[in-house]
Amino acid sequence: MIRLPRLKRRQRVIRNLVIVFLLLIIWLFVVDFASFTPEGAFRRLEKAYLSGPSEILVIRDDPNFFNTKIVLSTYQDYIQVGKVYKSNHLWKGMGFFS
């Protein structure tokens, strides 16, 4: 059996922080960079469609779908509509129209 050398306390702390950071990055890839709020998911949709930060006017439940919200916002002279849905307690973007 191979025995690894014993690390000092500072080295163990650094090793554990690196491991936690790597696990956090892996977790973000697994959940597909989902957001914790509908607003966060809408902001990610804006970035994906190269739109600026808009002013969110209203967030309403979608009457046709369960766990889905419609976000209405304004950006410059445009009205933007985004659709976000809840999956496993995290919000993801579904569609974006301007």
N, CA, C and O atoms as a Tinker XYZ file with bonds, in Angstrom:
   392  protein
     1  N      0.842000   -1.168000    0.000000    73     2
     2  CA     0.000000    0.000000    0.000000    64     1     3
     3  C      0.893000    1.238000    0.000000    63     2     4     5
     4  O      1.880000    1.308000    0.732000    81     3
     5  N      0.539000    2.191000   -0.814000    73     3     6
     6  CA     1.329000    3.413000   -0.923000    64     5     7
     7  C      0.884000    4.394000    0.154000    63     6     8     9
     8  O     -0.305000    4.671000    0.311000    81     7
     9  N      1.841000    4.902000    0.875000    73     7    10
    10  CA     1.547000    5.880000    1.920000    64     9    11
    11  C      1.925000    7.264000    1.414000    63    10    12    13
    12  O      3.049000    7.491000    0.967000    81    11
    13  N      0.995000    8.161000    1.490000    73    11    14
    14  CA     1.259000    9.537000    1.087000    64    13    15
    15  C      1.904000   10.282000    2.244000    63    14    16    17
    16  O      1.627000    9.985000    3.407000    81    15
    17  N      2.756000   11.242000    1.937000    73    15    18
    18  CA     3.384000   11.993000    3.031000    64    17    19
    19  C      2.360000   12.848000    3.774000    63    18    20    21
    20  O      1.391000   13.324000    3.184000    81    19
    21  N      2.579000   13.031000    5.039000    73    19    22
    22  CA     1.686000   13.847000    5.859000    64    21    23
    23  C      1.922000   15.315000    5.544000    63    22    24    25
    24  O      3.061000   15.781000    5.510000    81    23
    25  N      0.829000   16.040000    5.315000    73    23    26
    26  CA     0.932000   17.458000    4.974000    64    25    27
    27  C      0.802000   18.312000    6.224000    63    26    28    29
    28  O      0.166000   17.923000    7.204000    81    27
    29  N      1.409000   19.465000    6.167000    73    27    30
    30  CA     1.255000   20.426000    7.256000    64    29    31
    31  C     -0.139000   21.036000    7.174000    63    30    32    33
    32  O     -0.835000   20.898000    6.168000    81    31
    33  N     -0.527000   21.705000    8.239000    73    31    34
    34  CA    -1.881000   22.258000    8.319000    64    33    35
    35  C     -2.155000   23.243000    7.188000    63    34    36    37
    36  O     -3.214000   23.169000    6.564000    81    35
    37  N     -1.256000   24.143000    6.912000    73    35    38
    38  CA    -1.447000   25.136000    5.849000    64    37    39
    39  C     -1.615000   24.451000    4.497000    63    38    40    41
    40  O     -2.455000   24.861000    3.695000    81    39
    41  N     -0.835000   23.423000    4.240000    73    39    42
    42  CA    -0.929000   22.713000    2.968000    64    41    43
    43  C     -2.263000   21.961000    2.854000    63    42    44    45
    44  O     -2.843000   21.892000    1.770000    81    43
    45  N     -2.744000   21.403000    3.957000    73    43    46
    46  CA    -4.042000   20.729000    3.942000    64    45    47
    47  C     -5.169000   21.715000    3.674000    63    46    48    49
    48  O     -6.095000   21.408000    2.923000    81    47
    49  N     -5.100000   22.898000    4.281000    73    47    50
    50  CA    -6.124000   23.914000    4.063000    64    49    51
    51  C     -6.154000   24.332000    2.596000    63    50    52    53
    52  O     -7.228000   24.435000    2.004000    81    51
    53  N     -4.999000   24.569000    2.014000    73    51    54
    54  CA    -4.924000   24.965000    0.600000    64    53    55
    55  C     -5.448000   23.842000   -0.291000    63    54    56    57
    56  O     -6.201000   24.095000   -1.232000    81    55
    57  N     -5.052000   22.600000    0.003000    73    55    58
    58  CA    -5.525000   21.461000   -0.780000    64    57    59
    59  C     -7.044000   21.352000   -0.710000    63    58    60    61
    60  O     -7.696000   21.131000   -1.730000    81    59
    61  N     -7.614000   21.504000    0.485000    73    59    62
    62  CA    -9.060000   21.396000    0.638000    64    61    63
    63  C     -9.799000   22.531000   -0.063000    63    62    64    65
    64  O    -10.863000   22.305000   -0.639000    81    63
    65  N     -9.257000   23.747000   -0.026000    73    63    66
    66  CA    -9.886000   24.862000   -0.736000    64    65    67
    67  C     -9.876000   24.638000   -2.246000    63    66    68    69
    68  O    -10.851000   24.956000   -2.926000    81    67
    69  N     -8.792000   24.099000   -2.770000    73    67    70
    70  CA    -8.716000   23.806000   -4.201000    64    69    71
    71  C     -9.734000   22.731000   -4.569000    63    70    72    73
    72  O    -10.393000   22.827000   -5.604000    81    71
    73  N     -9.863000   21.709000   -3.723000    73    71    74
    74  CA   -10.827000   20.641000   -3.992000    64    73    75
    75  C    -12.258000   21.188000   -3.979000    63    74    76    77
    76  O    -13.061000   20.833000   -4.842000    81    75
    77  N    -12.579000   22.044000   -3.015000    73    75    78
    78  CA   -13.921000   22.637000   -2.942000    64    77    79
    79  C    -14.193000   23.503000   -4.165000    63    78    80    81
    80  O    -15.292000   23.461000   -4.718000    81    79
    81  N    -13.213000   24.283000   -4.591000    73    79    82
    82  CA   -13.367000   25.124000   -5.777000    64    81    83
    83  C    -13.624000   24.276000   -7.017000    63    82    84    85
    84  O    -14.497000   24.609000   -7.819000    81    83
    85  N    -12.883000   23.195000   -7.187000    73    83    86
    86  CA   -13.077000   22.323000   -8.343000    64    85    87
    87  C    -14.441000   21.632000   -8.301000    63    86    88    89
    88  O    -15.090000   21.485000   -9.336000    81    87
    89  N    -14.874000   21.212000   -7.125000    73    87    90
    90  CA   -16.195000   20.607000   -7.009000    64    89    91
    91  C    -17.309000   21.604000   -7.311000    63    90    92    93
    92  O    -18.331000   21.234000   -7.890000    81    91
    93  N    -17.121000   22.857000   -6.926000    73    91    94
    94  CA   -18.106000   23.893000   -7.235000    64    93    95
    95  C    -18.211000   24.116000   -8.740000    63    94    96    97
    96  O    -19.314000   24.264000   -9.265000    81    95
    97  N    -17.099000   24.140000   -9.424000    73    95    98
    98  CA   -17.109000   24.315000  -10.884000    64    97    99
    99  C    -17.790000   23.115000  -11.553000    63    98   100   101
   100  O    -18.581000   23.288000  -12.480000    81    99
   101  N    -17.485000   21.914000  -11.090000    73    99   102
   102  CA   -18.122000   20.726000  -11.650000    64   101   103
   103  C    -19.630000   20.761000  -11.410000    63   102   104   105
   104  O    -20.406000   20.406000  -12.297000    81   103
   105  N    -20.052000   21.190000  -10.209000    73   103   106
   106  CA   -21.476000   21.284000   -9.899000    64   105   107
   107  C    -22.167000   22.289000  -10.821000    63   106   108   109
   108  O    -23.285000   22.042000  -11.274000    81   107
   109  N    -21.510000   23.427000  -11.104000    73   107   110
   110  CA   -22.105000   24.418000  -12.000000    64   109   111
   111  C    -22.302000   23.843000  -13.402000    63   110   112   113
   112  O    -23.301000   24.143000  -14.055000    81   111
   113  N    -21.363000   23.023000  -13.869000    73   111   114
   114  CA   -21.536000   22.391000  -15.171000    64   113   115
   115  C    -22.669000   21.373000  -15.141000    63   114   116   117
   116  O    -23.403000   21.240000  -16.120000    81   115
   117  N    -22.819000   20.664000  -14.050000    73   115   118
   118  CA   -23.865000   19.648000  -13.949000    64   117   119
   119  C    -25.246000   20.288000  -13.966000    63   118   120   121
   120  O    -26.153000   19.769000  -14.616000    81   119
   121  N    -25.425000   21.410000  -13.263000    73   119   122
   122  CA   -26.734000   22.063000  -13.239000    64   121   123
   123  C    -26.907000   23.023000  -14.414000    63   122   124   125
   124  O    -27.889000   23.764000  -14.471000    81   123
   125  N    -25.972000   23.013000  -15.337000    73   123   126
   126  CA   -26.060000   23.804000  -16.572000    64   125   127
   127  C    -26.170000   25.300000  -16.279000    63   126   128   129
   128  O    -26.932000   26.016000  -16.929000    81   127
   129  N    -25.411000   25.754000  -15.310000    73   127   130
   130  CA   -25.338000   27.165000  -14.945000    64   129   131
   131  C    -26.722000   27.763000  -14.701000    63   130   132   133
   132  O    -27.012000   28.873000  -15.149000    81   131
   133  N    -27.553000   27.045000  -14.009000    73   131   134
   134  CA   -28.898000   27.518000  -13.683000    64   133   135
   135  C    -28.825000   28.590000  -12.603000    63   134   136   137
   136  O    -27.796000   28.749000  -11.947000    81   135
   137  N    -29.914000   29.319000  -12.422000    73   135   138
   138  CA   -29.987000   30.407000  -11.453000    64   137   139
   139  C    -30.903000   30.021000  -10.300000    63   138   140   141
   140  O    -31.712000   29.099000  -10.407000    81   139
   141  N    -30.761000   30.742000   -9.202000    73   139   142
   142  CA   -31.585000   30.483000   -8.037000    64   141   143
   143  C    -32.886000   31.275000   -8.058000    63   142   144   145
   144  O    -33.805000   30.955000   -7.304000    81   143
   145  N    -32.988000   32.302000   -8.904000    73   143   146
   146  CA   -34.186000   33.132000   -8.983000    64   145   147
   147  C    -34.614000   33.296000  -10.445000    63   146   148   149
   148  O    -33.794000   33.119000  -11.345000    81   147
   149  N    -35.881000   33.630000  -10.692000    73   147   150
   150  CA   -36.307000   33.897000  -12.070000    64   149   151
   151  C    -35.589000   35.110000  -12.669000    63   150   152   153
   152  O    -35.308000   35.141000  -13.868000    81   151
   153  N    -35.295000   36.106000  -11.831000    73   151   154
   154  CA   -34.585000   37.284000  -12.322000    64   153   155
   155  C    -33.183000   36.916000  -12.811000    63   154   156   157
   156  O    -32.729000   37.415000  -13.841000    81   155
   157  N    -32.511000   36.054000  -12.078000    73   155   158
   158  CA   -31.177000   35.619000  -12.477000    64   157   159
   159  C    -31.199000   34.854000  -13.788000    63   158   160   161
   160  O    -30.320000   35.033000  -14.630000    81   159
   161  N    -32.203000   34.001000  -13.964000    73   159   162
   162  CA   -32.327000   33.260000  -15.221000    64   161   163
   163  C    -32.605000   34.209000  -16.380000    63   162   164   165
   164  O    -32.086000   34.019000  -17.480000    81   163
   165  N    -33.428000   35.237000  -16.135000    73   163   166
   166  CA   -33.705000   36.216000  -17.190000    64   165   167
   167  C    -32.447000   37.009000  -17.542000    63   166   168   169
   168  O    -32.211000   37.296000  -18.715000    81   167
   169  N    -31.646000   37.360000  -16.555000    73   167   170
   170  CA   -30.386000   38.078000  -16.832000    64   169   171
   171  C    -29.431000   37.220000  -17.658000    63   170   172   173
   172  O    -28.722000   37.732000  -18.525000    81   171
   173  N    -29.414000   35.927000  -17.392000    73   171   174
   174  CA   -28.583000   35.029000  -18.207000    64   173   175
   175  C    -29.099000   34.970000  -19.645000    63   174   176   177
   176  O    -28.310000   34.920000  -20.588000    81   175
   177  N    -30.429000   34.976000  -19.811000    73   175   178
   178  CA   -30.998000   35.013000  -21.163000    64   177   179
   179  C    -30.585000   36.292000  -21.885000    63   178   180   181
   180  O    -30.249000   36.259000  -23.069000    81   179
   181  N    -30.609000   37.408000  -21.178000    73   179   182
   182  CA   -30.195000   38.675000  -21.790000    64   181   183
   183  C    -28.754000   38.603000  -22.273000    63   182   184   185
   184  O    -28.445000   39.029000  -23.386000    81   183
   185  N    -27.890000   38.074000  -21.452000    73   183   186
   186  CA   -26.482000   37.956000  -21.851000    64   185   187
   187  C    -26.326000   37.016000  -23.037000    63   186   188   189
   188  O    -25.505000   37.266000  -23.920000    81   187
   189  N    -27.099000   35.943000  -23.068000    73   187   190
   190  CA   -27.005000   34.993000  -24.168000    64   189   191
   191  C    -27.440000   35.617000  -25.489000    63   190   192   193
   192  O    -26.900000   35.287000  -26.545000    81   191
   193  N    -28.418000   36.520000  -25.427000    73   191   194
   194  CA   -28.916000   37.174000  -26.633000    64   193   195
   195  C    -28.284000   38.553000  -26.844000    63   194   196   197
   196  O    -28.779000   39.348000  -27.644000    81   195
   197  N    -27.200000   38.832000  -26.133000    73   195   198
   198  CA   -26.422000   40.074000  -26.282000    64   197   199
   199  C    -27.279000   41.315000  -26.100000    63   198   200   201
   200  O    -27.153000   42.285000  -26.847000    81   199
   201  N    -28.131000   41.277000  -25.120000    73   199   202
   202  CA   -28.969000   42.421000  -24.788000    64   201   203
   203  C    -28.455000   43.026000  -23.487000    63   202   204   205
   204  O    -27.885000   42.329000  -22.648000    81   203
   205  N    -28.661000   44.317000  -23.333000    73   203   206
   206  CA   -28.174000   44.990000  -22.142000    64   205   207
   207  C    -29.028000   44.727000  -20.928000    63   206   208   209
   208  O    -30.062000   44.067000  -21.030000    81   207
   209  N    -28.618000   45.227000  -19.781000    73   207   210
   210  CA   -29.463000   45.060000  -18.591000    64   209   211
   211  C    -30.715000   45.924000  -18.721000    63   210   212   213
   212  O    -30.637000   47.148000  -18.827000    81   211
   213  N    -31.832000   45.279000  -18.711000    73   211   214
   214  CA   -33.098000   45.983000  -18.905000    64   213   215
   215  C    -33.793000   46.188000  -17.571000    63   214   216   217
   216  O    -33.376000   45.657000  -16.542000    81   215
   217  N    -34.844000   46.957000  -17.615000    73   215   218
   218  CA   -35.651000   47.197000  -16.423000    64   217   219
   219  C    -36.815000   46.211000  -16.431000    63   218   220   221
   220  O    -37.660000   46.244000  -17.326000    81   219
   221  N    -36.851000   45.346000  -15.441000    73   219   222
   222  CA   -37.900000   44.342000  -15.361000    64   221   223
   223  C    -39.181000   45.014000  -14.865000    63   222   224   225
   224  O    -39.206000   45.635000  -13.803000    81   223
   225  N    -40.230000   44.875000  -15.653000    73   223   226
   226  CA   -41.502000   45.481000  -15.302000    64   225   227
   227  C    -42.373000   44.543000  -14.475000    63   226   228   229
   228  O    -42.914000   44.941000  -13.443000    81   227
   229  N    -42.507000   43.300000  -14.928000    73   227   230
   230  CA   -43.397000   42.370000  -14.229000    64   229   231
   231  C    -42.922000   40.938000  -14.481000    63   230   232   233
   232  O    -42.368000   40.620000  -15.534000    81   231
   233  N    -43.155000   40.090000  -13.486000    73   231   234
   234  CA   -42.904000   38.648000  -13.604000    64   233   235
   235  C    -44.210000   37.945000  -13.239000    63   234   236   237
   236  O    -44.703000   38.079000  -12.118000    81   235
   237  N    -44.758000   37.208000  -14.179000    73   235   238
   238  CA   -46.051000   36.543000  -13.986000    64   237   239
   239  C    -45.931000   35.046000  -14.243000    63   238   240   241
   240  O    -45.058000   34.603000  -14.989000    81   239
   241  N    -46.814000   34.275000  -13.621000    73   239   242
   242  CA   -46.906000   32.849000  -13.915000    64   241   243
   243  C    -47.479000   32.651000  -15.304000    63   242   244   245
   244  O    -48.392000   33.367000  -15.714000    81   243
   245  N    -46.949000   31.689000  -16.021000    73   243   246
   246  CA   -47.477000   31.350000  -17.344000    64   245   247
   247  C    -48.724000   30.488000  -17.151000    63   246   248   249
   248  O    -48.648000   29.433000  -16.522000    81   247
   249  N    -49.867000   30.919000  -17.681000    73   247   250
   250  CA   -51.100000   30.145000  -17.455000    64   249   251
   251  C    -51.111000   28.799000  -18.183000    63   250   252   253
   252  O    -51.884000   27.914000  -17.817000    81   251
   253  N    -50.271000   28.630000  -19.204000    73   251   254
   254  CA   -50.292000   27.401000  -19.994000    64   253   255
   255  C    -49.376000   26.311000  -19.466000    63   254   256   257
   256  O    -49.576000   25.136000  -19.775000    81   255
   257  N    -48.368000   26.679000  -18.670000    73   255   258
   258  CA   -47.378000   25.711000  -18.223000    64   257   259
   259  C    -47.181000   25.790000  -16.710000    63   258   260   261
   260  O    -47.346000   26.851000  -16.108000    81   259
   261  N    -46.830000   24.662000  -16.110000    73   259   262
   262  CA   -46.564000   24.575000  -14.683000    64   261   263
   263  C    -45.094000   24.917000  -14.419000    63   262   264   265
   264  O    -44.226000   24.517000  -15.194000    81   263
   265  N    -44.803000   25.642000  -13.353000    73   263   266
   266  CA   -43.446000   26.054000  -12.966000    64   265   267
   267  C    -42.762000   26.889000  -14.047000    63   266   268   269
   268  O    -41.553000   26.770000  -14.248000    81   267
   269  N    -43.511000   27.717000  -14.731000    73   267   270
   270  CA   -42.958000   28.586000  -15.764000    64   269   271
   271  C    -43.424000   30.010000  -15.507000    63   270   272   273
   272  O    -44.574000   30.240000  -15.133000    81   271
   273  N    -42.524000   30.961000  -15.710000    73   271   274
   274  CA   -42.855000   32.374000  -15.526000    64   273   275
   275  C    -42.511000   33.149000  -16.794000    63   274   276   277
   276  O    -41.602000   32.789000  -17.542000    81   275
   277  N    -43.262000   34.218000  -17.011000    73   275   278
   278  CA   -43.014000   35.134000  -18.119000    64   277   279
   279  C    -42.505000   36.443000  -17.529000    63   278   280   281
   280  O    -43.108000   37.002000  -16.613000    81   279
   281  N    -41.387000   36.922000  -18.068000    73   279   282
   282  CA   -40.757000   38.154000  -17.581000    64   281   283
   283  C    -40.894000   39.209000  -18.672000    63   282   284   285
   284  O    -40.495000   38.985000  -19.815000    81   283
   285  N    -41.458000   40.354000  -18.315000    73   283   286
   286  CA   -41.638000   41.471000  -19.242000    64   285   287
   287  C    -40.715000   42.599000  -18.806000    63   286   288   289
   288  O    -40.723000   42.991000  -17.639000    81   287
   289  N    -39.914000   43.127000  -19.744000    73   287   290
   290  CA   -38.959000   44.186000  -19.403000    64   289   291
   291  C    -38.821000   45.167000  -20.560000    63   290   292   293
   292  O    -39.271000   44.902000  -21.675000    81   291
   293  N    -38.193000   46.299000  -20.278000    73   291   294
   294  CA   -37.916000   47.297000  -21.317000    64   293   295
   295  C    -36.416000   47.537000  -21.381000    63   294   296   297
   296  O    -35.730000   47.571000  -20.360000    81   295
   297  N    -35.925000   47.702000  -22.601000    73   295   298
   298  CA   -34.517000   48.022000  -22.839000    64   297   299
   299  C    -34.457000   48.991000  -24.011000    63   298   300   301
   300  O    -34.853000   48.651000  -25.126000    81   299
   301  N    -33.969000   50.184000  -23.759000    73   299   302
   302  CA   -33.943000   51.269000  -24.734000    64   301   303
   303  C    -35.348000   51.482000  -25.283000    63   302   304   305
   304  O    -36.242000   51.846000  -24.519000    81   303
   305  N    -35.577000   51.271000  -26.569000    73   303   306
   306  CA   -36.909000   51.459000  -27.161000    64   305   307
   307  C    -37.624000   50.131000  -27.398000    63   306   308   309
   308  O    -38.623000   50.091000  -28.117000    81   307
   309  N    -37.134000   49.058000  -26.814000    73   307   310
   310  CA   -37.688000   47.730000  -27.061000    64   309   311
   311  C    -38.393000   47.185000  -25.826000    63   310   312   313
   312  O    -38.065000   47.526000  -24.690000    81   311
   313  N    -39.354000   46.340000  -26.085000    73   311   314
   314  CA   -39.994000   45.555000  -25.024000    64   313   315
   315  C    -39.503000   44.127000  -25.193000    63   314   316   317
   316  O    -39.557000   43.565000  -26.287000    81   315
   317  N    -39.027000   43.549000  -24.106000    73   315   318
   318  CA   -38.475000   42.204000  -24.153000    64   317   319
   319  C    -39.339000   41.266000  -23.313000    63   318   320   321
   320  O    -39.805000   41.620000  -22.230000    81   319
   321  N    -39.538000   40.061000  -23.845000    73   319   322
   322  CA   -40.300000   39.048000  -23.145000    64   321   323
   323  C    -39.426000   37.807000  -23.030000    63   322   324   325
   324  O    -38.930000   37.285000  -24.028000    81   323
   325  N    -39.246000   37.347000  -21.805000    73   323   326
   326  CA   -38.465000   36.138000  -21.570000    64   325   327
   327  C    -39.294000   35.102000  -20.855000    63   326   328   329
   328  O    -40.186000   35.431000  -20.073000    81   327
   329  N    -38.994000   33.853000  -21.127000    73   327   330
   330  CA   -39.706000   32.754000  -20.492000    64   329   331
   331  C    -38.682000   31.922000  -19.726000    63   330   332   333
   332  O    -37.680000   31.487000  -20.294000    81   331
   333  N    -38.935000   31.703000  -18.441000    73   331   334
   334  CA   -38.032000   30.912000  -17.610000    64   333   335
   335  C    -38.841000   29.805000  -16.928000    63   334   336   337
   336  O    -40.028000   29.977000  -16.650000    81   335
   337  N    -38.198000   28.688000  -16.664000    73   335   338
   338  CA   -38.885000   27.584000  -16.009000    64   337   339
   339  C    -38.051000   27.050000  -14.856000    63   338   340   341
   340  O    -36.830000   27.202000  -14.821000    81   339
   341  N    -38.737000   26.425000  -13.923000    73   339   342
   342  CA   -38.109000   25.901000  -12.722000    64   341   343
   343  C    -37.875000   24.404000  -12.886000    63   342   344   345
   344  O    -38.790000   23.641000  -13.197000    81   343
   345  N    -36.622000   24.008000  -12.668000    73   343   346
   346  CA   -36.253000   22.606000  -12.780000    64   345   347
   347  C    -35.387000   22.237000  -11.580000    63   346   348   349
   348  O    -34.272000   22.740000  -11.439000    81   347
   349  N    -35.891000   21.372000  -10.729000    73   347   350
   350  CA   -35.146000   20.928000   -9.539000    64   349   351
   351  C    -34.697000   22.101000   -8.673000    63   350   352   353
   352  O    -33.527000   22.178000   -8.297000    81   351
   353  N    -35.594000   22.997000   -8.359000    73   351   354
   354  CA   -35.363000   24.156000   -7.495000    64   353   355
   355  C    -34.413000   25.184000   -8.105000    63   354   356   357
   356  O    -33.980000   26.093000   -7.396000    81   355
   357  N    -34.075000   25.077000   -9.374000    73   355   358
   358  CA   -33.227000   26.057000  -10.054000    64   357   359
   359  C    -33.951000   26.546000  -11.304000    63   358   360   361
   360  O    -34.705000   25.797000  -11.925000    81   359
   361  N    -33.722000   27.801000  -11.668000    73   359   362
   362  CA   -34.406000   28.423000  -12.805000    64   361   363
   363  C    -33.512000   28.427000  -14.030000    63   362   364   365
   364  O    -32.316000   28.703000  -13.937000    81   363
   365  N    -34.100000   28.119000  -15.184000    73   363   366
   366  CA   -33.385000   28.105000  -16.460000    64   365   367
   367  C    -34.178000   28.897000  -17.489000    63   366   368   369
   368  O    -35.404000   28.983000  -17.407000    81   367
   369  N    -33.480000   29.470000  -18.451000    73   367   370
   370  CA   -34.126000   30.235000  -19.501000    64   369   371
   371  C    -34.713000   29.324000  -20.567000    63   370   372   373
   372  O    -34.160000   28.271000  -20.883000    81   371
   373  N    -35.845000   29.751000  -21.112000    73   371   374
   374  CA   -36.536000   28.944000  -22.114000    64   373   375
   375  C    -36.617000   29.668000  -23.457000    63   374   376   377
   376  O    -36.393000   29.056000  -24.502000    81   375
   377  N    -36.931000   30.952000  -23.440000    73   375   378
   378  CA   -37.067000   31.693000  -24.687000    64   377   379
   379  C    -36.960000   33.187000  -24.415000    63   378   380   381
   380  O    -37.238000   33.661000  -23.313000    81   379
   381  N    -36.550000   33.918000  -25.450000    73   379   382
   382  CA   -36.347000   35.357000  -25.300000    64   381   383
   383  C    -36.784000   36.024000  -26.599000    63   382   384   385
   384  O    -36.340000   35.651000  -27.685000    81   383
   385  N    -37.662000   37.017000  -26.469000    73   383   386
   386  CA   -38.156000   37.732000  -27.640000    64   385   387
   387  C    -38.028000   39.222000  -27.406000    63   386   388   389
   388  O    -38.228000   39.705000  -26.291000    81   387
   389  N    -37.698000   39.941000  -28.452000    73   387   390
   390  CA   -37.528000   41.386000  -28.320000    64   389   391
   391  C    -38.380000   42.094000  -29.338000    63   390   392
   392  O    -38.381000   43.323000  -29.395000    81   391
